Amino acid sequence: MPTYDVIVVGGGPAGATAAYELATSGINVLILEKERFPRYKPCGGGLSLKIDRVLKFSIKEVIETTVMGVHFSYQGKNGLSILSDRPVAYMVMRDRFDSLLISEATKAGAAFIDGTPVKGISAAKWGYEVSAGDQTFHCRYIVGADGANGVVQRSLHPQVTRSVAASLEAEISVDQQVVDDHNHYVHIDFGAIPSGYAWVFPKRGRLSAGIAGFNGVVKQPRRYFDKFIKGVPSLHGVDKIDHKGHPIPLFRTPQPLTKDGIILVGDAGNLVDPFFGEGIYYAVRSAQMASAVVSEAIHTGGSDLSRYDKLLAHELYPEFKAARKISQVVYTFPMIWYDTLAERPELAEKYYNVLRGDSRYTIFLKELKTIAGSLIKSVIKRNILQLLK
Ligand SMILES: Cc1cc2nc3c(=O)[nH]c(=O)nc-3n(C[C@H](O)[C@H](O)[C@H](O)COP(=O)(O)OP(=O)(O)OC[C@H]3O[C@@H](n4cnc5c(N)ncnc54)[C@H](O)[C@@H]3O)c2cc1C
């Protein structure tokens, strides 16, 4: 039976990063991936600039565009472009981005088998048996990086109800000129879908458009998607749009992401920012923390992985908790939020700093609290004056 120190289930950003880190520290690691690579993954592919702080190799070759800010709208109406003088985020296509991460992992020494879904894991005498395709593999540790619908998470937390954002996303081919017109900003519409937002992200020769509702079930999401698309000038005349749905597992409350020799990373651990729905950065970062802990256990002969839960509680959970509070306000009052940005555009720059990693959600939340009272008064006043016109 093929035997490894670690088997990583899933070859997305979390799995590829975990394998890269483990292989780099001399550990015998195998990634088992369900799909054949390169594979499509429904995702906006917006990569906040803070990724530069954590990745250990260049991703330049897969960056489609670099954006400097956001064009905000409210239910397709109005329009407010807030551009920065510095980059805020990169746009990537997930097939190319994820393949690059896998190629870095294999260059570092990880083994990769794609087109091989893991069907089950069971405790064995010395670690675990993993059945995948028609084979059985043996390992000491398992990294669950199999995303929002993964099998590893279900084996750890079969009872837990998750907080899942409903989403639809489409890649739409357009003339490069249309992309050039969009090139330095993303379009975000608040209120296009209840408790969420719609987006258009520029890529080479295409626009990625989608919607996500951050408050659980959204009835007939297609209706909101079609309505939003109809209102986007750069997509006028595009008739056939092939969209895909996929859950986004938002962080809600911390739960242990380790049990015996199993450790969950990325979407499998619900490590998605509940305000923006950003998951790629957190997939990479959680995988780095998890692999440091697994590597330590292997090198010292220990077996306790629970230090990972502590690292998450220190670095990521305070961020997610603050993002969740912001999300509750913004998606309950999207119009007020839009008006607030119009009134105080410098708030957007403060948020861009969170995306750049120059600031944090916890700091942004404090900044919002200090101005909330005066802002609410002036926004309400402006709305009342408008109604009385
Ligand atoms: C519509 C949409 C838009 C989004 N937009 C953004 C965005 O703009 N920016 C951002 O940062 N995040 C975005 N996200 C979130 C982001 O896509 C995820 O957070 C990110 O992909 C998580 O990476 P991961 O490696 O944990 O999981 P995944 O990328 O889902 O990778 C999991 C991998 O595991 C494989 N797998 C699953 N089951 C098995 C199995 N049984 N055996 C073997 N392999 C298996 C899958 O095939 C997949 O390759 C979006 C999500 C959605 C749905």
The ligand as an ORCA input file, in Angstrom:
! r2SCAN-3c Opt
* xyz 0 1
  C     -18.947     32.242     -6.783
  C     -17.755     32.389     -5.873
  C     -16.943     33.520     -5.965
  C     -15.837     33.656     -5.139
  N     -15.014     34.738     -5.313
  C     -13.906     34.859     -4.560
  C     -12.987     35.918     -4.802
  O     -13.174     36.752     -5.698
  N     -11.881     36.001     -4.010
  C     -11.632     35.099     -3.013
  O     -10.622     35.222     -2.317
  N     -12.465     34.055     -2.788
  C     -13.581     33.911     -3.547
  N     -14.401     32.830     -3.354
  C     -14.054     31.843     -2.329
  C     -12.920     30.945     -2.856
  O     -13.304     30.386     -4.091
  C     -12.620     29.818     -1.853
  O     -12.564     30.364     -0.569
  C     -11.297     29.122     -2.189
  O     -11.399     28.443     -3.404
  C     -10.922     28.146     -1.080
  O      -9.829     27.363     -1.476
  P      -9.716     25.833     -0.961
  O      -8.431     25.324     -1.487
  O     -10.003     25.773      0.474
  O     -10.955     25.093     -1.665
  P     -11.236     24.850     -3.223
  O     -10.650     25.909     -4.035
  O     -12.709     24.603     -3.320
  O     -10.468     23.524     -3.526
  C     -10.903     22.288     -3.038
  C     -10.401     21.209     -3.972
  O     -10.734     19.939     -3.414
  C     -11.173     19.098     -4.436
  N     -12.011     18.056     -3.833
  C     -13.263     18.164     -3.363
  N     -13.699     16.999     -2.887
  C     -12.679     16.126     -3.047
  C     -12.524     14.761     -2.776
  N     -13.493     14.028     -2.219
  N     -11.345     14.172     -3.083
  C     -10.333     14.889     -3.650
  N     -10.439     16.181     -3.949
  C     -11.597     16.807     -3.646
  C     -11.930     20.004     -5.389
  O     -12.037     19.448     -6.681
  C     -11.070     21.256     -5.355
  O     -10.076     21.251     -6.360
  C     -15.527     32.664     -4.173
  C     -16.336     31.527     -4.070
  C     -17.435     31.387     -4.917
  C     -18.263     30.140     -4.817
*
